[in-house]
Structure formats: structure tokens, C-alpha cells
Amino acid sequence: MYISLEAKSHVMKIKVLCCGVISLGFLVACYSQITITTPITTPVKLAPSPAPTMTITVTPTAEKLPGTTPIPPQKEREYITSPEELEFLGSQAQSGKEPYASLVREFLTTLEAPDVWEFGAAGDAYEVVGHDCIAPSSPQGDQFVSQQGGAQAVYKKMIGYYLTHDVAYAQVARDKIVELTTTSDYGGDTYGGDNECILKLAFAVPLWIQSAALLEDTPVWSASDRTAFQNWLAMEVYPKMAWASRVRRNNWGSAGSLAASMIGDYLSNQPVTLVEYLPQYRELTPLQAYQEHNAMQLERMNTVWKGDSKCDIWGIRPYGGIPDELRRGDTGCDGQWLTAKDDSKGYQITEIDHLVFHAEYLRRRGDLSLFNNMASDGSGSLLNAILFVIDNPVNPSKSYKWQAYKGGVLNVAYAYYHDERLREAVDANSIERGGMISFGQITHPILP
């Protein structure tokens, strides 16, 4: 990689020319220029953040830092589910075993034909207009990229492929991911809360990566497809996800840490340099990105790092509230229970959705640090954050039903914690599309 810096006052232009060809045979990048209005700093490589103080109830021990487990080879990679699990689900359904049979039957009734696509075409350059991230070249470009649009639709097709063995579903999923790699810019060099493209990417990218992982070893997915997707993640997506991870205290940050960690994981074993421009210029290997953004997620769960918090307290409190989400409604930063079913509840659940996905993905790497994280006073606990909503420890009368369409979050959490309060809070063991954790009821069914 060749980097030239042109400095004038507090404006830095970074020209990047990558001439290295990685082992799978693609050019990482040709040329890009980013203008950043910020004091110039020298490149640094950060060591992973020190481990927070935790009370660990099951192995591994507190000394285990996120990222210490080697990243598995490409064909073994999984995030929220795997081909083997989906094949097992299908075989159990075919034999008539419940609840698998009912869940698969319900899923297949909602599964569109392979060629059905309701989210238009990907745009080329995405830009911020008001509070939206749009692609002027495509009327539905924002829907194509988004979590609740194209990302979820492609993931649904990949689940459909493993349940029906109809390769047409995988073919469409592959085509949409390749189309995604033609998109660019996403608000340009704007790094801040006014760049909605950062939020759109952070919410959507984990599902796009999971879908690509499910395409491995299918007849429609090639090495060139994979490397094109890896290149797009490294050059177009990672810098903005890393910024959100390192700066934002709320659900922007939890989604950013998850996405940045997954990009590091998905690019593992490749000689690629991942570049961060803000809040500080950094060059990291994929493994370093994986480790550092896992550590950032732990810092966000804990109560020391302030980040850009708008509250006087932050992190998951001992009673389970997340101040920077609760402030969005009547409950406020320091509320110890939900005062109403308003945005405080919705935003609390949104951040939990991201954290449970991240915890489950790390569990599949042998790392239980997010699931087990808890300080001696009960703060930092993901389980406590869930119970804050459904079984509030301070004011039980202010407990609420979980959001139905994100019910899969509880399925995934119950599979690890086996806390009966989570099972009881699942409204019905039926298929709902979900958020970051989509179709969690079918990938993590709760058995009778």
C-alpha cells in the first residue's frame, strides 16, 4: 500500500494507492482520496483495550479477552446461524417433529418465489439528503441496501435455499450481493450523526455478511464474488463502521462495533490493511479490527467509557437500563424502569438486538465475553438489559411485553441463558421478520 499525505492547515488529503494482490487474486483497491478536516496524527497501531472487571459465572474465565480465539477458516465461518443448522431444521421439519415442522411450514408460506424482488436496484453513489441516505441514480436504492429491505430479503432467500434446496434462491442472493459491491460513497467524508448513510450501513451490513457466509460452498458463489464483496467491505464500509464503533455510545455505536468486528472476521487471513480516518488515523490488520471492535462493544456495555453520551451516566446500569437509549423517550437517562411504551422501550430493544447478535457470533468463535459480561454491582449485563424490559427488578409493575417483530432476540438469548423469564416473554413461537436478528424464531426455535 502506498499512502501520500498532503497537509495544509488542518485539512488532510489522504491518497491511497493499493497495489497488492491478495491470495485470492484481486486488486484490493486502485485509488481513492478522502479529505478530512481534522488535525493530522501519525498512524498508530492500538493494542486491544484492557479487559473490564467482570463477574463470570461460566467458562471462559475473566482473563479471556474478545478476539483471543483464532478466527476460523472461511468455510467454517458462521455468525447467527450455519448451513448445518438450517439443514438440520429442514430435516426435522420433514420428519414432522415439532416445533420445527410448524415453523418451517409457516416460513415457507411467506417465502416468495426466487425471482421476486421488491427493493429496486442498487444505486451507484449514495449521498445524504436531509435525514435520508439516498442514491439519486436509483429511486429504491436506499431500500436495496437497508436492513429491513434488501439485506433481510437476501438473508431470507438463503434460509429458503437451505430449506428447499432450490438453487435459484442462492443465485438471486449471490446476484444481489454482487450488485451491492457496485455502490459507493455513502455520504463521502462526512463522519457524524448527520450522516444517515453510516447508520443505514451499520444496521444492514451484518445481514449481508451472514448471507455471503451462507453462500460459501454453494455452486453459485465464486472466489471472485467473495473477493469483490471483501474489497467493498474494506474500502467503502469499514472506515465508517469503525468511526461509529469508537465514537457513538448509543445504537449507532453498537451496530458499528458489530459490523466492524464482522468485517475484520470476514477478511481474516487476507493481507489487507483496514484504514480508519476518524476519530484517529489508524491502519489495522483484519485480526486487529476484529479484536479492537469486540473490545469497544464491551466498553459500551460497561460504565467507564463515556464516548459521546448525552447523559450523566452510561453503559448498562445494574438494573439493566441503557441511559443513551432511554433518553429518547419519557423514561430519561436515569430512569430505573420504563415509564411508557414509547421510544425509550424501542431504542432499548434496538441496542439489545445488536448486542445479542454480537454475543452469539462471538460465542460461535469460543468467546463468551459479551454473554457473560457483568461487574460486581450487576452493571454491564446483557441479561439484565433484557430483564429491564420484561421483568423490571426495581418496579415489576412497569414490565412490558417485548416487541413482537423482534421476538427472535429472545429466542437467541434464551438459547444461551436458559432463563425461563425469556421463554415466557416469547409471545408465540412463530415467524417474525426481526431486526438485526432476523427470523430468530426459526434459526433458534424454543423446544417444548
Long-range contacts (C-beta under 8 A, 24 or more apart in sequence): 1-28, 1-273, 5-40, 7-40, 10-37, 10-38, 10-39, 10-40, 11-35, 11-36, 11-37, 12-36, 12-38, 12-40, 14-277, 14-281, 16-275, 18-273, 20-271, 22-227, 22-270, 22-271, 22-272, 23-270, 23-271, 24-223, 24-224, 24-226, 24-227, 24-270, 25-223, 25-224, 25-227, 26-224, 26-227, 26-228, 26-231, 27-231, 28-231, 28-234, 28-235, 28-272, 29-231, 29-234, 29-235, 32-235, 34-189, 34-277, 35-189, 36-189, 36-191, 36-277, 36-278, 38-278, 40-281, 41-280, 41-281, 42-281, 43-281, 43-282, 43-283, 44-280, 44-281, 44-282, 45-282, 45-283, 45-284, 45-288, 46-282, 46-284, 46-288, 46-292, 48-288, 48-291, 48-292, 48-295, 49-292, 49-295, 49-296, 49-298, 49-299, 51-298, 51-369, 52-298, 52-299, 52-302, 52-304, 52-373, 52-375, 52-380, 53-375, 53-376, 54-369, 54-372, 54-373, 54-374, 54-375, 54-380, 55-374, 55-375, 55-376, 56-372, 56-374, 57-372, 57-374, 58-368, 58-372, 59-368, 60-366, 60-367, 60-368, 60-369, 64-367, 64-368, 64-369, 65-291, 65-295, 65-369, 66-291, 66-294, 66-295, 66-297, 66-298, 66-362, 66-367, 66-369, 66-370, 67-287, 67-290, 67-291, 67-292, 67-294, 67-295, 67-367, 68-291, 68-367, 69-365, 69-366, 69-367, 71-265, 71-268, 71-269, 71-286, 71-287, 71-290, 71-365, 72-365, 73-269, 74-216, 74-226, 74-269, 75-216, 75-217, 77-213, 77-216, 77-265, 77-266, 78-213, 78-364, 79-206, 79-209, 79-210, 79-213, 79-262, 79-357, 79-360, 79-361, 79-364, 80-210, 80-357, 80-360, 80-361, 80-412, 80-437, 80-440, 80-443, 81-159, 81-210, 81-214, 81-443, 81-444, 82-214, 82-364, 83-162, 83-214, 83-217, 85-443, 86-159, 86-162, 86-163, 86-214, 86-443, 87-162, 89-162, 89-163, 89-442, 89-443, 89-445, 90-162, 90-163, 93-163, 98-448, 99-429, 99-445, 99-446, 99-447, 99-448, 100-445, 102-429, 103-429, 103-430, 103-431, 103-441, 103-442, 103-445, 104-163, 104-442, 106-430, 106-431, 107-159, 107-160, 107-163, 107-431, 107-439, 107-442, 108-160, 108-163, 108-164, 110-431, 111-156, 111-160, 111-164, 114-157, 114-160, 114-166, 114-168, 114-169, 114-171, 114-172, 115-168, 115-172, 117-153, 117-172, 117-176, 118-153, 119-143, 119-144, 119-146, 119-149, 119-150, 119-153, 120-144, 121-179, 122-150, 122-179, 122-180, 122-182, 122-183, 123-183, 124-182, 124-183, 124-184, 125-183, 125-184, 125-185, 126-183, 126-184, 126-185, 126-186, 126-187, 126-197, 127-185, 127-187, 127-188, 127-197, 128-187, 128-190, 128-194, 128-195, 128-196, 128-197, 131-196, 132-196, 133-186, 133-187, 133-195, 133-196, 133-197, 133-199, 133-200, 135-183, 141-183, 142-200, 144-176, 144-179, 144-180, 145-180, 145-183, 145-200, 145-201, 145-204, 146-200, 146-203, 146-204, 147-200, 147-203, 147-204, 147-207, 147-435, 147-436, 148-433, 148-435, 150-176, 150-180, 150-204, 151-204, 151-205, 151-207, 151-208, 151-211, 152-207, 152-433, 152-434, 152-438, 154-207, 154-208, 154-211, 155-207, 155-210, 155-211, 155-214, 155-438, 155-439, 156-433, 156-438, 156-439, 157-211, 158-211, 158-214, 158-215, 159-439, 159-442, 159-443, 161-214, 161-218, 162-214, 167-218, 167-219, 167-220, 170-215, 170-218, 170-219, 170-220, 170-221, 171-220, 173-211, 173-214, 173-215, 174-215, 174-218, 174-220, 174-221, 174-225, 177-208, 177-211, 177-212, 177-215, 177-225, 177-229, 178-225, 178-228, 178-229, 180-208, 180-229, 180-232, 181-228, 181-229, 181-231, 181-232, 183-232, 183-236, 184-236, 185-236, 186-236, 186-237, 186-240, 187-240, 189-277, 191-240, 191-243, 191-277, 191-278, 193-248, 193-252, 195-240, 197-240, 198-240, 198-241, 198-243, 198-244, 198-252, 198-256, 199-244, 199-252, 199-255, 201-237, 201-240, 201-241, 201-259, 202-240, 202-241, 202-244, 202-252, 202-255, 202-256, 202-258, 202-259, 203-255, 203-435, 203-436, 205-233, 205-237, 205-241, 205-259, 205-262, 205-263, 206-255, 206-258, 206-259, 206-262, 206-357, 206-436, 207-436, 207-438, 209-233, 209-262, 209-263, 209-266, 212-266, 213-266, 230-266, 230-267, 230-270, 230-272, 233-263, 233-266, 233-267, 234-263, 234-267, 234-272, 234-274, 237-263, 238-263, 238-274, 238-275, 238-276, 238-289, 239-275, 239-276, 239-277, 241-293, 242-274, 242-276, 242-282, 242-289, 242-293, 243-276, 243-277, 243-278, 243-279, 245-293, 245-296, 245-297, 246-276, 246-279, 246-280, 246-296, 247-278, 247-279, 247-307, 247-308, 248-307, 248-308, 249-300, 249-306, 249-307, 249-308, 249-309, 249-310, 249-314, 249-324, 250-324, 250-325, 250-347, 250-351, 251-325, 251-347, 251-350, 251-351, 251-354, 253-296, 253-300, 253-307, 254-297, 254-300, 254-351, 254-354, 254-355, 254-358, 255-354, 255-436, 256-293, 257-293, 257-294, 257-296, 257-297, 257-300, 257-358, 258-293, 258-297, 258-354, 258-357, 258-358, 258-361, 258-436, 260-289, 260-293, 260-296, 261-289, 261-290, 261-293, 261-294, 261-297, 261-358, 261-361, 262-361, 263-289, 264-288, 264-289, 264-290, 264-291, 264-293, 265-290, 265-361, 265-365, 294-358, 294-362, 294-367, 294-369, 294-370, 297-355, 297-358, 297-370, 298-369, 298-370, 298-373, 298-380, 301-355, 301-370, 301-373, 301-380, 301-382, 302-373, 302-375, 302-379, 302-380, 303-375, 303-379, 303-380, 315-379, 315-380, 316-379, 316-380, 316-381, 316-382, 316-384, 316-385, 317-379, 318-377, 318-378, 318-379, 318-384, 319-378, 319-384, 319-388, 319-392, 319-393, 319-394, 320-381, 320-384, 320-385, 320-386, 320-387, 320-388, 320-389, 320-392, 320-393, 321-348, 321-385, 321-388, 322-348, 322-351, 322-352, 322-385, 325-350, 325-351, 336-392, 336-394, 336-395, 337-388, 337-392, 337-394, 337-395, 337-398, 337-399, 338-388, 338-389, 338-392, 338-398, 338-400, 339-398, 341-400, 345-389, 345-400, 345-403, 346-403, 348-385, 348-388, 348-389, 349-389, 349-402, 349-403, 349-406, 349-409, 350-435, 351-385, 352-382, 352-385, 352-386, 352-389, 352-409, 353-406, 353-409, 353-434, 353-435, 353-436, 353-437, 354-436, 355-382, 355-385, 356-382, 356-409, 356-412, 356-413, 356-437, 357-412, 357-436, 357-437, 359-416, 360-412, 360-415, 360-416, 363-416, 371-416, 371-417, 382-413, 383-413, 383-417, 383-419, 386-410, 386-413, 386-422, 387-421, 390-421, 390-422, 390-425, 391-421, 391-425, 401-425, 401-427, 402-426, 402-427, 404-432, 405-432, 405-433, 405-434, 405-435, 406-432, 406-434, 406-435, 406-437, 407-432, 407-434, 407-440, 407-441, 408-432, 408-434, 408-437, 408-438, 408-439, 408-440, 408-441, 408-443, 408-444, 409-434, 409-435, 409-437, 409-440, 410-440, 411-440, 411-441, 411-443, 411-444, 411-445, 411-446, 412-437, 412-440, 412-443, 412-444, 414-444, 414-446, 415-444
